[in-house]
Amino acid sequence: MSLCRSIPSFFEQSSSERPQGFTLIEVLIAISIFAIAISSIYGVFTSISATKDKLDRNSETYHQARVILDRIGREIHGVYVHNGSDTNILRGGLNEKGELFFELSTTAASSLNINGTRFVAVRYELVEDRESKDSRYVILRTEKPLWGSLSGQDFPAMRMATGIKNFRIRFLSEKTWQNQWDEKLQGFPDMLEVLLTAYDKEGEEISFLTAFKFPVAGSQ
């Protein structure tokens, strides 16, 4: 008997033994799964892209807020205190014009002043920005030597931050928050809270809230 006769040909195989193709239902299921996977990937990509665009849009605002809060924190950490001295400065709240201000004496100067020391008086003010067309505010910062005969006019205020909506400070003393403070009358508080609200490039508001502990809390 020939060996080749014992091997059935393809045409002699039963229909159950022949290779089967995909049915229409299987093809539809595969297409549906593929479409769901693509949609999920696209959704994730779109979300990541939108988040990146928002971070890029807000990066300047975050940087500006970080610069302001870091500087205030350093100045509070280096606050100048001399018991019984009239050179101690720590005041804040609303001035006679209803504008917010905050000032303190500190050793955290930007650079050596004309007297060769780092003892300075720093003042922050929130005023209406005349260069803005949207009734926004600007934070002005003034730094001058703590001692000396020069007047404040010799040290003009610098525009530190623009596009500001609100700049609020509060003082914590004996578990009570106060909006006005004067070291000459109240000594030094325990903490200072700063709330800064700025506008991003799209006009949306972004708020930053932090608090700083005074290293000389309660000193007179």
C-alpha positions in Angstrom: 0.0 0.0 0.0 1.3 3.4 -0.9 2.0 5.8 2.0 0.6 8.8 0.2 -2.7 7.1 -0.2 -3.1 6.9 3.6 -2.9 10.8 4.0 -6.3 12.4 3.3 -6.2 15.4 1.0 -7.5 18.8 2.0 -10.7 18.2 0.0 -11.2 14.8 1.8 -11.2 16.4 5.3 -14.5 16.9 7.0 -15.9 20.4 7.3 -15.2 20.3 11.1 -11.5 19.7 10.5 -11.0 22.6 8.0 -9.5 25.9 9.2 -12.3 28.3 10.3 -12.4 32.1 9.5 -13.8 34.9 11.7 -17.5 35.3 11.9 -19.1 38.7 11.4 -20.0 38.9 15.2 -16.3 38.2 16.1 -15.2 40.9 13.7 -17.7 43.4 15.1 -16.6 42.6 18.7 -12.9 43.1 17.8 -13.7 46.4 16.1 -15.7 47.5 19.2 -12.9 46.7 21.6 -10.4 48.4 19.3 -12.6 51.6 19.2 -13.0 51.6 23.0 -9.2 51.3 23.5 -8.5 54.1 21.0 -11.1 56.3 22.6 -9.6 55.8 26.1 -6.1 56.5 24.8 -7.3 59.7 23.1 -9.2 60.8 26.2 -6.0 60.4 28.3 -3.9 62.2 25.7 -6.5 65.1 25.5 -6.6 65.4 29.3 -2.7 65.4 29.6 -2.5 68.0 26.8 -5.1 70.2 28.5 -3.3 70.0 31.8 0.0 70.9 30.2 -1.6 73.9 28.4 -3.1 75.1 31.7 0.2 74.7 33.5 2.0 76.6 30.8 -0.6 79.4 30.9 -0.4 79.6 34.7 3.4 79.2 35.1 4.1 83.0 35.1 1.4 83.5 37.8 2.8 80.7 39.9 6.3 82.0 39.6 5.2 85.6 40.5 3.4 84.3 43.6 6.3 82.1 44.7 8.7 85.1 44.4 6.5 87.3 46.6 5.7 84.7 49.3 9.4 83.5 49.4 10.6 87.0 49.9 8.1 87.8 52.6 9.0 84.6 54.4 12.7 85.4 54.4 12.0 88.9 55.7 9.8 87.6 58.5 12.5 85.0 59.4 15.0 87.8 59.6 12.8 90.3 61.4 14.8 92.9 63.4 14.0 93.2 67.1 15.7 95.3 69.6 14.0 95.5 73.0 13.1 99.1 73.8 14.2 100.4 70.5 12.0 102.7 68.3 13.5 101.2 65.2 11.4 98.0 65.5 8.8 98.1 62.8 5.9 95.7 62.2 2.7 97.2 61.0 0.0 96.2 58.7 -3.6 96.5 57.7 -5.4 99.3 55.9 -4.0 102.8 55.7 -6.0 106.1 55.8 -6.8 105.7 52.1 -8.2 102.2 52.7 -5.3 100.6 50.9 -3.6 97.5 52.3 0.0 97.8 53.5 2.5 95.8 55.4 5.9 96.9 56.7 8.6 95.5 58.9 12.2 96.0 59.9 14.4 93.1 58.9 17.9 91.9 58.2 16.9 90.2 55.0 17.8 93.0 52.6 18.1 92.6 48.9 21.6 93.8 49.0 24.0 95.9 51.2 22.5 99.4 51.5 24.4 102.6 51.3 25.3 102.3 55.0 27.0 99.0 54.4 24.5 97.1 56.5 21.6 94.8 55.9 19.2 96.4 58.4 16.3 97.7 56.3 12.7 98.8 56.5 10.5 97.0 53.9 7.0 98.1 53.0 4.5 96.4 50.7 1.4 98.2 49.4 -1.5 97.1 47.3 -2.7 100.0 45.0 -4.7 100.3 41.8 -2.6 99.7 38.8 -2.9 102.7 36.6 -1.2 100.9 33.8 -4.0 98.2 33.7 -7.2 98.6 31.8 -9.0 96.0 33.8 -9.1 97.7 37.2 -6.5 95.3 38.6 -4.0 96.0 41.3 -0.2 96.0 41.7 2.0 95.2 44.7 4.6 97.9 45.3 7.7 97.2 47.4 9.9 99.8 49.0 13.2 99.0 50.8 15.3 101.6 52.6 18.0 101.6 55.3 16.7 101.3 58.8 18.9 104.2 59.9 20.0 107.2 58.0 19.0 110.7 57.1 17.6 110.0 53.7 13.9 110.3 53.2 11.5 107.8 51.7 11.6 109.8 48.4 15.1 108.6 47.9 13.9 105.0 47.7 11.0 104.8 45.2 8.6 101.9 45.3 9.2 99.1 42.9 6.5 97.3 41.0 6.8 93.8 42.4 3.7 92.1 41.0 1.0 93.0 38.6 -2.4 91.5 37.6 -3.4 91.2 41.3 -7.0 91.0 42.4 -6.5 90.8 46.2 -3.6 90.8 48.7 -4.8 90.2 52.3 -2.8 89.8 55.5 -3.9 88.7 59.0 -2.1 88.5 62.3 -2.5 85.7 64.8 -2.1 86.5 68.4 -3.5 84.5 71.4 -5.5 82.3 69.0 -7.2 85.3 67.5 -6.8 86.6 63.9 -6.6 90.4 63.5 -6.6 92.5 60.4 -4.7 95.4 61.8 -1.4 95.4 63.7 1.1 97.8 65.2 4.1 96.4 67.0 4.4 99.6 69.1 1.1 98.9 70.7 0.8 95.1 70.5 4.3 93.6 70.3 4.9 90.9 67.8 2.2 88.4 66.7 2.6 84.6 66.6 2.0 84.2 62.9 1.3 86.2 59.7 -1.2 84.8 57.1 -0.9 86.0 53.5 -3.6 85.5 50.9 -2.7 86.4 47.3 -5.2 86.2 44.5 -3.9 86.9 41.0 -5.2 86.6 37.4 -3.7 84.2 34.9 -3.4 84.9 31.1 -7.0 83.8 30.5 -8.4 86.1 33.3 -9.1 83.2 35.7 -8.4 83.8 39.4 -5.7 81.8 41.2 -5.4 82.0 45.0 -2.3 81.3 47.1 -2.6 81.0 50.9 0.2 80.5 53.3 1.3 81.5 56.9 4.6 82.4 58.5 5.6 82.0 62.1 7.5 84.9 63.7 10.7 83.8 65.4 10.2 86.5 68.0 6.5 85.9 68.7 5.2 87.9 71.7 8.3 90.2 72.0 7.7 93.8 73.0 
